[in-house]
């Protein structure tokens, strides 16, 4: 992301038995492991829902169905010592391959880098045992429980 620019992104929430499928990431400056639903940057001319479908295909090689818009969150943050600003379109969907709901972890790729997606209990975020980003997402999800 270029400094001083706002980046539009779209993410997709997948829920299963009180857990969320989230990418596990690490901020080297803060020395913090954190979690974020999968998704990414919306490219010019692309709709948010199309971005989510593309990003899940690229990151997980998976297909999704029953995609529903949930919320928009403004995310102003610092990552690796650099300020960032995103407008986050939040969607919820279901994975077509039901075996992914049973996987402990899923190897994913983003821009050539690998990361792991895990099913993480919403409770761990609620009680502060783990950090979920963007800020405000947990509260939004708890208002819109399935």
C-alpha positions in Angstrom: 0.0 0.0 0.0 1.3 3.4 -0.9 1.7 5.8 2.1 -1.1 8.3 2.6 -3.6 6.3 0.6 -6.8 4.6 1.7 -7.1 1.0 0.5 -10.5 -0.6 -0.2 -10.5 -4.3 0.8 -13.1 -7.0 1.1 -12.9 -9.9 3.6 -15.0 -13.0 4.0 -16.1 -14.5 7.4 -16.6 -18.2 7.6 -18.1 -19.5 10.8 -18.2 -23.1 12.2 -19.3 -24.2 15.6 -18.4 -20.9 17.3 -15.1 -20.5 15.4 -13.9 -18.2 12.6 -11.6 -19.1 9.8 -8.8 -16.6 10.0 -5.4 -16.0 8.6 -2.6 -16.1 11.2 -0.2 -13.2 10.8 2.7 -11.6 12.7 3.6 -7.9 13.2 7.4 -7.9 13.7 7.5 -4.4 15.2 4.8 -5.1 17.8 5.9 -8.7 18.2 2.3 -9.6 18.0 0.5 -12.6 16.4 -2.9 -11.5 15.1 -5.7 -12.9 13.1 -7.8 -11.6 10.2 -10.4 -13.1 7.9 -9.3 -13.9 4.4 -9.6 -11.4 1.6 -7.7 -8.6 0.1 -7.6 -5.5 -2.0 -10.4 -4.5 -4.3 -9.0 -3.7 -7.8 -10.4 -0.9 -9.9 -13.7 -1.8 -11.5 -14.2 -4.9 -9.2 -17.2 -5.3 -6.9 -16.5 -6.2 -3.3 -18.3 -9.6 -3.6 -16.2 -10.4 -6.7 -13.1 -9.5 -4.9 -13.9 -11.9 -2.1 -14.6 -14.7 -4.5 -11.3 -14.0 -6.3 -9.3 -13.7 -3.1 -10.5 -17.0 -1.7 -9.7 -18.7 -4.9 -6.2 -17.2 -5.0 -5.4 -17.7 -1.3 -7.1 -21.0 -0.6 -7.9 -22.5 -4.0 -11.4 -22.8 -2.7 -14.9 -21.9 -3.9 -17.5 -20.2 -1.8 -21.3 -19.9 -1.9 -24.1 -18.1 -0.1 -22.2 -14.9 0.0 -23.9 -12.1 2.0 -22.8 -8.5 2.8 -22.5 -7.9 6.5 -20.9 -4.5 7.2 -18.3 -1.8 6.4 -15.5 -1.1 8.8 -13.1 1.8 8.6 -9.7 0.4 9.8 -6.9 2.9 10.8 -3.9 0.9 12.0 -0.2 0.6 12.3 1.6 -2.5 10.9 5.3 -3.1 11.1 5.7 0.6 12.2 3.9 2.0 9.2 0.4 3.6 9.3 -2.4 2.2 7.2 -6.0 3.1 6.4 -8.5 0.7 4.9 -12.2 0.7 4.1 -13.2 -2.9 4.8 -16.3 -4.5 3.2 -17.2 -7.5 5.3 -19.0 -10.5 3.7 -20.0 -13.9 5.1 -20.1 -17.0 3.1 -19.9 -20.8 3.1 -17.1 -23.0 1.8 -18.3 -25.3 -1.0 -15.8 -28.0 0.1 -17.2 -29.2 3.5 -13.9 -30.9 4.3 -12.3 -27.5 4.9 -14.6 -27.1 8.0 -12.8 -30.1 9.6 -9.2 -29.0 8.8 -7.2 -27.8 11.7 -5.2 -25.5 9.5 -5.1 -24.6 5.8 -2.0 -23.5 3.9 -2.7 -20.3 2.0 -0.8 -18.0 -0.4 -0.9 -14.3 -0.8 1.3 -12.4 -3.2 3.7 -15.3 -3.3 4.0 -15.6 0.5 2.5 -18.4 2.4 0.5 -18.1 5.6 -1.8 -20.4 7.6 -5.5 -20.1 8.1 -6.9 -21.7 11.3 -10.3 -22.1 12.9 -10.1 -19.9 16.0 -12.8 -19.7 18.7 -14.6 -16.4 18.8 -14.3 -16.7 22.6 -10.4 -16.3 22.4 -11.0 -12.9 20.7 -13.8 -11.9 23.1 -11.7 -12.5 26.2 -8.6 -10.9 24.8 -6.5 -14.1 24.4 -5.9 -13.3 20.7 -6.2 -10.2 18.5 -8.8 -10.1 15.7 -8.5 -7.4 13.0 -10.0 -5.1 11.7 -10.9 -3.6 15.1 -14.7 -3.6 15.5 -15.2 -6.8 13.5 -15.9 -9.0 16.5 -18.6 -6.6 17.8 -20.1 -6.4 14.3 -20.2 -10.2 14.1 -21.8 -10.6 17.5 -24.6 -8.3 16.5 -25.1 -10.4 13.3 -24.9 -13.9 14.6 -26.2 -16.7 12.5 
